[in-house]
């Protein structure tokens, strides 16, 4: 199977605008312009003449700078800004809905290092903005300099909403199972969940040991969090904890560690929750392991796959009227309870499912044995041409026939480089390595031919 990048936006990627803070486009001047453009679009759509936007952030040093610039742009177009401070991304989504705001904004770069930052918009429903709305905001950026000035009482105001964290914790606690008797280690990534997560799990009755809860603006995700699990694994093993949970910088994802220190990722969580909740189908991306698909089929639950990115998982869930989906990274969606991924909520619901099925993470890890997978990156001249190339498509068909339904083949263009990612998965490690080697050779050969043809045409 060949899959491609579906985004054609200039500034907005699949997860908002993201770059090194201080470099274009995340300079204060450009972010203020972005705020003005977003404010203008929201004001045009308003039927009351007043618009409010919730703004939250993670713990990055650049967050204050970008927050101030964005708020200046928004208020300059007449939008009222509600600051909720440091709060997980899903917390901002929740407060946007709770406060009946017209939109929400999170200033975060998720699991990236502190030098990076990003700006992600939510609609009034707490969901990520549609492609159409992001296109409209991008178009308005070029109009900002020509817009009529807003003055006097028409300017927007700024409010610091001090109840935000308490309300979000109250919302999560209402959905938490009884965790009495569980000894849990938490890795809060020096990020947005550094206060919220320990308080929620303690309130649910767990014996909590929390690490990486001292953010200084520069240590977010640094050798910690869901992308660096080593320390948490050691803590769980040596401290004889029942389990560990790691969040990323903005806490929209979570990964587990079982009592032996094994990483329990998104595929495990999808299987456990699908069974406990009796889902009629589950949505995952092309990167989820085939072992998940096989185990779900044994339970009578089909797996639907999308392109990489929680945006596409969300779209499929919504279009099919489904509730559960996600990625191996631990970004799991429970659309019946939240319109966006929520790491703390995911952890709570997974523990609730564990209790429902009377099982353990250790047993889950042992049951879901992952199929071997090989990923080869091949540099090419024209990644779009390769995706359409008949010789490459024929080679993929032959590889799929060789696997006889006991494996998968996926070729995916990189979103940022001229690379084709060749992924082969199956039960026999030696076989999939050979298939990947042959396929990568075909892609490389066709890539050279395509580049040569483009240069001479």
Secondary structure, DSSP 8 states (H G I E B T S, - for coil): -EE------SS-BTTBEEEETTSTTSSHHHHHHHHHHHHHHHHHH-SSS-EEEEEEE-S-TTHHHHHHHHHHHHHTTTEEEEEEEE--HHHHHHHHHHTT-SEEEEE--TTS-TTEEEEEEEETTSSB--HHHHHHHHHHHTTGGGS----GGGS--EEE-TTHHHHHHHHHHHT----TT-EEEEE-TTSTTTTHHHHHHHHTT-EEEEES----SS-TTTT-STT--HHHHHHHHHHT-SEEEEE-TTSS-EEEE-TTS-EE-HHHHHHHHHHHHT-SEEEEETTS-HHHHHHHHHTT-EEEEESSSHHHHHHHHHHHT--EEE-TTS-EEETTT-SS--HHHHHHHHHHHHHHTT--HHHHHHH----EEEEEEEE-S-HHHHHH-HHHHHHHHHHHHHHTTSEEEEEEE-SSSSEEEEEEEES-HHHHHHHHHHHHHHHHHHHHHHHHHHHH-
